[in-house]
Amino acid sequence: MAKEYKMDRTQVATMSFAEADNHVAHWADKSERERMDAACFLIYQIFGTNQYTKVDRTVTERRKRN
């Protein structure tokens, strides 16, 4: 991700169902790459990481399903 974004966590938006439908249409017009970049940006912001952060595999657990 070449672009740098800052997320303003002080703002919260409420919207009607009609506005939410328009929001879906907005993302439907974006390319798959733009949608993935936006999703990665949000994930990085939520977890306080970036694309270079290694995954800490000591906190995960693997088990076999019966």
C-alpha positions in Angstrom: 0.0 0.0 0.0 1.7 3.1 -1.2 -0.8 5.6 0.1 -0.7 6.8 3.7 -4.1 7.4 5.4 -5.0 8.6 8.8 -8.2 7.3 10.5 -10.2 9.8 12.5 -11.6 7.7 15.3 -13.5 10.6 16.9 -16.2 10.7 14.1 -19.1 8.3 14.0 -21.7 8.4 11.2 -25.2 7.2 11.4 -27.1 6.5 8.2 -30.5 5.4 6.9 -31.0 2.2 5.0 -31.1 4.2 1.8 -27.8 5.8 2.5 -26.3 2.4 3.4 -27.5 1.1 0.0 -25.7 4.0 -1.7 -22.6 3.0 0.3 -22.7 -0.5 -1.1 -23.0 0.9 -4.6 -20.0 3.1 -4.0 -17.8 0.1 -3.3 -19.3 -1.9 -6.1 -17.8 0.7 -8.5 -14.3 0.2 -7.1 -11.8 -2.3 -8.5 -11.0 -5.4 -6.6 -7.6 -4.0 -5.8 -9.1 -0.8 -4.3 -11.5 -2.8 -2.2 -8.6 -5.0 -0.9 -6.5 -2.0 -0.1 -9.3 -0.4 1.9 -10.0 -3.7 3.8 -6.3 -4.1 4.6 -6.1 -0.4 5.8 -9.0 -1.0 8.1 -7.5 -4.2 9.5 -4.2 -2.5 10.1 -5.9 0.4 11.9 -7.9 -1.9 14.1 -5.0 -4.1 15.1 -2.4 -1.4 15.1 -0.2 -3.2 12.6 1.1 -2.7 9.1 1.9 -4.9 6.1 5.4 -5.6 7.5 4.2 -6.8 10.9 4.9 -10.5 11.5 2.0 -12.7 12.7 2.5 -13.9 16.2 1.8 -17.6 15.8 2.3 -18.4 19.4 -1.2 -17.1 20.3 -2.9 -19.3 17.8 -3.9 -22.9 18.2 -4.4 -25.7 15.7 -6.6 -28.7 16.3 -8.0 -31.5 14.2 -11.8 -31.8 13.7 -13.4 -35.0 14.6 
